[in-house]
Amino acid sequence: MLGAARVPPADLDVRAIDAKLTRNGEVVAEGRSDAVLGNPATAVAWLAGKVESFGVRLRKGDIVLPGSCTFAVEARAGDEFVADFTGLGLVRLSFE
């Protein structure tokens, strides 16, 4: 996750991050990071191997989205979403 706060990887079990997604103040989805192939790091390792088979390598600084803790939720103009990731903080997103 990108943001101002920095959480050292050693201080967080990436396999057990609870996630709660609200839309306009109502909880619409909940999940955990282990929904991403059991461990988001496993998903990144799989991706690195897969793209390497096409002659592409992941490099330091690349941004990788390993998967989602929850199912996809429809968004409409005017919706405000807040995702709360235990131990990491909140992400806010508004649609115009």
C-alpha positions, 0 to 999 in steps of 0.5 A, spaced: 500 500 500 502 506 498 501 512 503 505 517 508 505 512 513 511 507 513 510 500 516 516 495 516 514 489 513 517 485 519 512 488 524 506 486 520 503 479 518 501 480 511 497 473 511 492 476 516 490 483 515 483 484 516 480 489 511 473 492 511 470 496 505 464 501 506 460 505 501 457 511 504 458 509 511 455 502 510 459 496 510 459 492 503 465 487 504 469 484 509 475 480 508 482 478 509 489 478 506 490 471 506 484 471 500 490 472 495 493 465 494 493 464 502 499 470 502 499 476 498 507 475 497 505 468 494 501 472 489 507 477 487 512 471 487 507 467 482 507 474 478 514 474 478 515 467 475 510 468 470 512 475 467 519 472 467 517 466 462 515 472 457 522 475 458 520 481 463 522 482 470 519 485 476 524 491 478 525 494 484 520 500 485 515 497 480 508 497 483 505 490 484 497 489 485 497 482 488 490 481 488 484 483 493 481 481 500 474 482 498 470 481 492 469 487 487 463 492 489 459 497 484 461 504 484 457 510 482 457 517 481 457 520 488 459 514 492 465 515 497 469 508 499 473 507 505 477 501 506 480 499 513 486 495 513 488 493 520 495 495 522 495 499 516 490 504 516 485 507 511 484 509 504 478 513 502 476 514 495 470 518 492 467 518 485 464 524 481 
